Amino acid sequence: MDFTGFSHTSWITVSDSNTAITLGSGDMPVLATPAMMALMENAAMLAVKDALEEGQTTVGGHIESSHIKPSPIGAKVSATATVTKHEGRKISFNVVAKMGEEIIGEGTHLRFIVDRKRFLSKL
């Protein structure tokens, strides 16, 4: 199955638990860049999750994103991931984070399809 075009949007509300202060990526009470990127990864994972074969999952391999606007505590932030290319185990995504209709970050993300048991057996 080709996943090209699959898409998902994930949401969070900025809270003390996902600020730059709490995550240690900065010293201001705004959405931390690592939290925004985790939301992007979550959207990508969920975009293809239901189409995978039994026992499969995806793991992140690379993410690159801007973070161009701060989001205050209480803001609702979305991240949408859309599959742009699917080749074998490799799935490429376009990712966009928004606060309302305003883009706060965008970039690309790469995930790989893996067998869950085999992957964990390598630990």
C-alpha positions in Angstrom: 0.0 0.0 0.0 1.2 3.5 -0.8 0.8 6.0 2.0 1.3 9.1 -0.1 -1.3 11.7 0.8 -2.2 10.2 4.2 -2.5 13.0 6.7 -3.3 13.5 10.4 -3.6 16.5 12.7 -2.7 16.3 16.4 -3.5 18.9 19.1 -2.1 20.1 22.4 -2.8 23.0 24.7 0.3 24.8 25.9 0.7 24.2 29.7 3.4 24.4 32.3 4.4 20.8 31.4 5.4 21.6 27.8 7.1 25.0 28.1 10.7 25.8 27.3 11.3 26.3 31.0 10.1 22.9 32.0 11.8 21.0 29.1 15.0 22.9 29.6 15.2 24.2 26.0 14.8 27.8 27.0 13.9 30.1 29.9 10.5 31.5 28.9 7.0 30.2 29.6 6.1 29.4 25.9 5.7 26.2 24.0 9.1 24.5 23.8 10.5 23.7 20.4 11.0 20.0 21.4 7.3 19.8 22.4 6.2 21.3 19.0 8.4 18.8 17.2 7.1 15.9 19.3 3.6 17.0 18.3 4.7 16.9 14.6 6.1 13.4 15.1 2.9 12.3 16.8 0.8 13.5 13.9 3.1 11.6 11.4 2.9 8.4 13.5 -0.8 8.6 13.6 -1.2 9.4 9.9 -0.2 5.9 8.9 -0.7 3.8 12.1 -4.0 2.3 11.1 -2.7 1.2 7.6 0.3 -0.7 8.9 0.4 -4.5 9.0 -0.1 -6.3 12.3 3.0 -6.0 14.5 4.4 -3.0 12.6 4.9 0.6 13.8 7.0 3.6 12.7 10.0 5.2 14.3 11.4 8.6 13.7 14.6 8.9 11.7 15.0 12.6 11.1 13.1 15.8 11.7 13.9 19.3 10.5 11.6 22.3 11.4 11.5 26.0 11.9 9.9 27.4 15.0 9.1 31.0 14.1 6.4 32.2 16.5 5.9 31.7 20.3 2.8 30.1 21.8 1.8 31.2 25.3 0.4 29.0 28.0 -3.3 28.3 27.2 -2.8 28.4 23.4 -4.1 25.5 21.4 -1.5 24.3 18.9 -2.0 21.8 16.1 0.5 19.9 14.0 -0.5 18.3 10.7 1.7 15.7 9.0 1.1 14.7 5.4 2.9 11.9 3.6 4.8 13.3 0.6 6.7 10.1 -0.4 6.6 6.4 0.5 9.4 4.1 -0.6 9.6 0.7 1.0 10.1 1.2 4.7 10.8 4.9 4.4 8.0 7.4 4.7 8.6 11.2 4.2 6.2 13.8 5.6 5.6 17.5 5.4 4.8 18.8 8.9 3.2 22.1 9.8 2.4 23.5 13.3 -0.2 26.2 13.8 -1.7 28.3 16.5 -5.1 28.9 15.1 -4.6 29.7 11.4 -1.1 31.1 11.9 1.9 28.9 11.1 4.3 28.7 14.0 6.6 26.0 12.5 7.1 23.9 9.4 9.5 21.3 8.0 10.0 17.7 7.1 10.0 14.5 8.9 11.3 11.0 8.0 9.9 7.8 9.6 10.7 4.1 9.0 8.3 1.2 9.2 9.7 -1.4 11.6 8.5 -4.7 13.1 7.8 -3.9 16.7 9.2 -7.1 18.2 12.3 -7.2 16.0 13.1 -3.6 16.8 12.8 -4.1 20.6 14.8 -7.3 20.4 17.8 -5.1 19.4 17.9 -3.2 22.7 
